[in-house]
Amino acid sequence: MPLIPDFSEEELAELLAETADDAVQPSKTYKLDFENGRLGGFIDEKEALQQAVHKALITARERFLIYTDEYGCEIEDLIGASVTKSFVETEIPRVIEEALIYDDRIESVNDLTVTAAGDTVIISFSITDSNGEEITFDELEVT
């Protein structure tokens, strides 16, 4: 008996298609305490999605090798840059949507408002998750 399965290309493609069909991955994860830099307990479902959104927005894209190039946000590049306030306020919604849309639990980003004040940006928005539930984020501060 071989140690490595001996599948034809067709059998392997069929097997992969069967396992990839709408398999919902669990969302249980560690709870992050962003203020103190600690892990504490577990979270699941809505709270895990809220944490994932927050984490994606505060993680700089393409800066950390542990993440793919799709993970994170480019908002840090815009804050404090020598561009106009109106440019920042129009560009940030695109950057935020790009940061969040890669999560397969998020169907859409809605009602995004941006207020830029110096090196700080205040954003409010909602997301619609894959179950059709809307989750609102009010006045998140990004520096």
Buried (B, 14 or more C-beta within 10 A) or exposed (E): EEEEEEEEEEEEEEEEEEEEEEEEEEBEBEBBEEEEEEEEEEBEBBBBBBBBBBBBBBBBBEEEEEBEEEBBBBBBEBBEEEEEEEEBBEBBBEBBBBBBBEBEBBBEBEEBEBEBEEEEBBBBBBBBBEEEEEBEBEEBEBE
